[in-house]
Amino acid sequence: MATAQGSAAGAPFAATSQTPAQDAAHAPTVPAAIIQALALAPALQQLDALSHRGAASSVEALALRQQVVERVMLASFDVDDMLARIDAEAAHAGDSRYVLQSQQDKRNAALNLATFAISGALGTAGSAMQLTRNLDHAGNALGVAAGVSALTLSTVQLKGGAGSRRVLLSPYNMLAEVLGEQPNAESHYPSIVDTYLHTPAATDGQLPDNVAPYRSLQDAWYRLHRLQHDDDHRGASLHSVTTEPTDGLKLSAEELTDREAMLRDLHGAVSLLKAELRAVLLSMPPLAAPVVHPVP
């Protein structure tokens, strides 16, 4: 009975074990450029060779696995560091945009109150004067003055909104490198991120062209008019989304909105690199299934 129990206990391991060929067939594809950027090609090749010789759990194989895991973890920390800097800049842009919009809301409220008071007072006085035969012309003039005053204040309100600007006090300009501009000392991309952004995505033939993530981002920003392109001046200028405080360039609320949205897009694109790093770990051959000896 003990032998039967031991065999039953070992059955789950036998049912779930896979050969190296079966595991490789289900492993996600890792771009060669990512493997090269991590300098892991020799280690993965040695692991594969040891697995084929039945030594996947040897001391040498375990040391190679540790090397792979450590480099993937360091790359993951680099990605997290960049994502944190992107979030910090986006937060600065959002705060500055909020300040400008709050100032504009207060300005609009004051101008609306002034428009109501002036046009209301002049309109009422004009209507009252029109009731008197000798003052009807003066009443008409006051009515016209009320309309002109309302129109003038509305024009001031529109021009005032367009003129509100603010320097973005962020130590980062994380959009510079992806747009081909020179980043400041705090905004350089880790090498693994730069490699990922310039590596065409593997589409398995489902799409006509393999496009690198950085190109997909730029195309989306042009299409959504986040960024000016050629003769199309809709959206923010290249300088406005890559400027830093030392430049002294003041940005409008619309420019800050575009910059914040572009940073969120960049954050999403870089986050997908985590899936590539996971694929590197999954590409390692599986450890040998544990041997379960029957209980005597």
SULSULMO-V454424 format. One record per pair of residues at least 4 apart in sequence whose C-alpha atoms are under 6 Angstrom apart, sorted by the first residue. I is the first residue (numbers start at 1). J is the second residue. Records with the same first field share a line. If there is no record, write none. Layout:
# SULSULMO-V454424
I->J  J
This chain:
# SULSULMO-V454424
2->295
3->294
6->294  295
10->292
18->22
27->283
28->279
35->40  41
37->192
43->64
47->61
50->55  56
51->55  56
56->61  287
57->61  287
89->170
90->260
92->170
93->256  260
97->253  256
98->102
104->108
108->112
111->115
114->118
115->119  150
116->120
117->121
119->123  146
120->124
122->126  142  146
123->143  146
126->139  142  143
129->135  136  139
130->135  136  139
145->149
156->160
165->250  251  252
166->250  251
167->249  250  251
169->245
172->187
173->187  242
174->187
175->242
176->181  182  183  242
177->181  183
183->187
197->213  214
198->212
199->212
200->210  211  212
201->210  212
221->225  226  227
222->227
225->234  235
226->235  236  258
227->235  236
228->232  233  234  235  236  237
236->255
239->243
241->259
251->255
